[in-house]
Amino acid sequence: MPRVIISDGIRAKLAAKHDVGEPEVHQCFANRTGNILFDTREQHITDPLTRWFIAPTNKGRLLKVCYVPDGDYYLRSCFEPDDNELASYRKHGKPTDF
């Protein structure tokens, strides 16, 4: 199973900007029920493509998780999704729990 890799810079950004802790990131990976989607927006193109999903933490907080798979999963960001992201994920990700 791939590991979730969180750089020190990303960890600091998650805490300062999004009030997200590392345990919440891991909980989202464990709690995901929908499909993984690809970020194909031109300004976010990576090789390989950034993947994302929305999942709840163990306390029910919904978070959008963005990562790049390269053997392990390299976290790019994790934050509370806006209404458009939630609608898009409900339509295309098809989660079963929200």
C-alpha positions as CSV (number, residue, x, y, z in Angstrom):
1,M,0.0,0.0,0.0
2,P,1.4,3.4,-0.9
3,R,2.3,5.8,1.9
4,V,1.0,9.3,2.1
5,I,4.0,11.7,2.0
6,I,3.5,15.2,3.4
7,S,6.4,17.6,3.1
8,D,7.2,20.0,5.9
9,G,6.1,22.9,3.7
10,I,2.7,21.3,2.9
11,R,2.3,20.4,6.6
12,A,2.8,24.0,7.6
13,K,0.4,25.3,4.9
14,L,-2.3,22.8,6.0
15,A,-2.0,23.9,9.6
16,A,-1.7,27.7,9.0
17,K,-4.0,28.2,6.0
18,H,-6.6,25.3,6.3
19,D,-6.5,24.2,9.9
20,V,-6.0,20.6,8.8
21,G,-3.8,18.2,10.7
22,E,-2.0,15.2,9.3
23,P,-4.3,12.7,11.1
24,E,-7.3,14.2,9.2
25,V,-5.5,13.6,5.9
26,H,-5.0,9.9,6.7
27,Q,-8.6,9.6,7.9
28,C,-9.8,10.9,4.6
29,F,-7.8,8.3,2.6
30,A,-9.2,5.6,4.9
31,N,-12.8,6.9,4.7
32,R,-13.0,7.6,0.9
33,T,-16.0,5.9,-0.7
34,G,-16.2,7.7,-4.1
35,N,-14.0,7.7,-7.2
36,I,-10.7,9.4,-7.5
37,L,-10.9,12.3,-10.0
38,F,-8.1,14.0,-12.0
39,D,-7.2,17.7,-11.9
40,T,-6.9,18.6,-15.6
41,R,-7.0,22.4,-15.2
42,E,-4.1,23.8,-17.2
43,Q,-2.5,25.7,-14.3
44,H,-2.5,22.5,-12.2
45,I,-1.1,20.0,-14.7
46,T,1.5,17.7,-13.3
47,D,3.1,14.5,-14.5
48,P,1.5,12.3,-13.4
49,L,-1.7,14.2,-13.1
50,T,-2.9,15.4,-9.7
51,R,-5.7,13.3,-8.3
52,W,-8.3,14.4,-5.8
53,F,-11.3,13.2,-3.8
54,I,-13.5,14.5,-1.1
55,A,-14.0,12.4,2.1
56,P,-15.0,12.8,5.7
57,T,-12.6,12.7,8.6
58,N,-13.6,10.5,11.5
59,K,-15.4,13.5,13.0
60,G,-17.4,14.0,9.8
61,R,-15.5,17.0,8.5
62,L,-15.5,16.9,4.7
63,L,-12.1,17.6,3.1
64,K,-10.8,17.8,-0.5
65,V,-7.6,15.9,-0.7
66,C,-5.2,16.6,-3.6
67,Y,-2.2,14.4,-4.3
68,V,0.2,13.1,-6.9
69,P,0.9,9.4,-7.1
70,D,4.5,8.5,-7.7
71,G,4.9,5.1,-6.0
72,D,3.7,6.8,-2.8
73,Y,1.0,9.5,-2.6
74,Y,2.6,13.0,-2.4
75,L,0.1,15.4,-0.8
76,R,-0.3,18.7,-2.6
77,S,-3.2,20.1,-0.5
78,C,-6.1,19.3,1.8
79,F,-8.9,21.7,2.6
80,E,-12.7,22.1,3.1
81,P,-14.3,22.0,-0.4
82,D,-16.5,24.8,-1.6
83,D,-20.0,24.2,-2.9
84,N,-18.9,23.8,-6.6
85,E,-16.3,21.2,-5.6
86,L,-18.8,19.3,-3.6
87,A,-21.3,19.3,-6.4
88,S,-18.7,18.2,-8.9
89,Y,-17.6,15.4,-6.6
90,R,-21.1,14.2,-5.9
91,K,-21.8,14.1,-9.7
92,H,-18.5,12.5,-10.9
93,G,-17.0,11.0,-7.7
94,K,-20.3,9.3,-6.7
95,P,-19.5,9.0,-2.9
96,T,-21.9,6.8,-1.0
97,D,-21.6,8.6,2.4
98,F,-22.5,12.3,1.7
